[in-house]
């Protein structure tokens, strides 16, 4: 049986994934395989191995930072929404309380 021929279950799982998901999985697998080959190759200079390991570490740290940034952006959006609701409630409460304190002011305004 050929290893390159996908089974029916593999075909089904590939259909369920978006093209972007497939690219990400393929990319990660290919990079991992390439790094393994690079580390195993005796001809690869040590500085190249060090540089690739450093780039991988930086990429992983960047992914953590990007995830945290996304989380913080969601928190900011939620807080802005809450702030807007509180401002609206405060403005409404201010209108109601000022109308109760000064009922004559409303009567003095000309009707348009």
C-alpha positions, 0 to 999 in steps of 0.5 A, a space after each residue: 500500500 502506498 504511503 502517499 495515498 490518503 485513506 477515506 478518513 484522511 480525506 474527510 478530515 481534510 475537507 473539514 479543515 479550512 485551507 488556512 488551517 491546512 496551510 498552518 498544519 502543513 507549514 508547522 509540520 514541514 518546519 519541524 521536519 526541516 529542523 530535524 533534518 538540519 540538526 541531524 545533518 553533520 555538514 550543517 555548520 553550527 552557526 546555522 543550527 544556532 540561528 534556526 533554533 533562535 528563530 524558532 524560539 523568537 517565533 514561539 515567543 512572538 506567538 505568545 505575545 500575539 495571543 496575549 495582545 489578542 486577549 487584551 484587545 478583547 478586554 479593551 473592547 469589552 471595557 469600552 462597551 461597558 464604559 459606554 453603557 455606564 455613561 448612557 446610564 449615568 446620563 439617563 440618571 442625570 436627566 431623570 434626577 435633574 428633572 425631579 430637582 427642577 420641575 419648573 425649568 422644564 415648564 419654562 422652556 417654550 414648546 416647539 
